[in-house]
Amino acid sequence: MLLVNFIRQQADYVKERLSVRHFKQLQLVDELISLDESRRKWQVERDELQSKVNAASKEIGSLMRTGDTAGAEKLKAEVAAWKQQMEATAEIDVIEKQMHDILVQIPNLPSPLVPAGKTPEDNVVVREGGVVPAFGFTAKPHWDLVAQRGLIDFELGNKLTGSGFPVYRGKGARLQRAMIQYFLDYNTAAGYLEVQPPLMVNEASAYGTGQLPDKEGQMYHATVDNFYLIPTSEVPLTNIYRDEIVKETELPVRMTAYTPCFRREAGSYGKDVRGLNRLHQFDKVEIVQLVQPEKSYEALDEMVAHVERLIQSLELPYRILRLCGGDMGFTSALTYDFEVFSAAQEKWLEVSSVSNFESYQTNRMKIRHKDAHGKTQLLHSLNGSSLALPRILAALLENNQTEKGGIRIPAALHPSLGADSI
């Protein structure tokens, strides 16, 4: 959530940056400033009345001690009138509610590094790596490969729950576990603290990271207890520090977690959701950082390099995209997407997003620190997938299949899997 003072002082800049997102409700900026002006006027009146009440209360006590009962009673009548006037300033509470309702509709401001553009086709390829395999035979898509080997049963998942809830079996389940173990070990070796958070969060947590009120339709909601199944472990991890002032000695905060993730993916259908391409429940290992504002873009570059080395270790062809304004998430200031190439499907699959949210989330959660001058300031939050498993698994299976029917496993996974092939 943006700061009201910043919006008021930099209104033209705010509108210009929101235009990069193709945000259609720029009038909300003017409405917010107008409401803030009214709020400030009411606040001045309330403060002046409160000051009079405080001063009069002291004087009443003094008059009573000297026996001037008449003077004290007269002053009490004035205090009663002032308090009645203060009740009229309750309009402030209404205005503040209106301001909050507007603030949650305004997305984060894109960084100056965000390219112009409206659709995914306008995203900028930062760099590419790895080698796209060239087969001398017709490569099979992963849904055929896993069906032939009994690695994943999509129909059984449909029977147990519904579409988008696959069942991993045998070596398919073991490969999932091997990747999770490898990703967590890779992250902890880089200094990330492993955390095992809850899989459901309350409304305050979902609001803190921006899932509410922007994405409520995409989350599974346990209505009796008003809990939400997490769409990513970013939500509980970042909220660990909600309403806290983090000590400088604890910064930067680095956390990693493996969790199942749950997303309704309403409206998703067609060939692009076949197999592992888009699921309602999937496994993901996440990394999160909380850092001082002046260090957040250095941290972002570090996280991008961290995820890039992880994908390189899996021997997958990949590319890194800097997302344009029209394709960014609501809370992000700058996002890099990682895609790996699926040889059988002959297309790029997104496997990670690494984002800097600056102070947008931390303002909602009131995650702060004291700077070198002792002033309390908001921290910046960042997160990234390291990695999301379904499409990584799809690419590993498709890109490493052999003509004889075997599937080669990258060397990095051999220790966790206990095998070099399937």
Helices and strands as residue ranges (DSSP letters): H 4-9, H 11-20, H 27-65, H 69-88, H 91-103, G 120-122, E 124-129, H 142-149, E 152-153, H 154-160, E 167-168, H 171-189, E 193-194, E 200-201, H 203-208, G 216-218, E 221-222, E 227-229, H 234-239, E 245-246, G 248-250, E 253-262, G 271-273, E 281-291, G 293-295, H 296-313, E 318-322, G 325-327, E 334-342, E 347-356, H 360-365, E 368-370, E 376-378, E 380-388, H 389-399, G 411-413, H 414-417
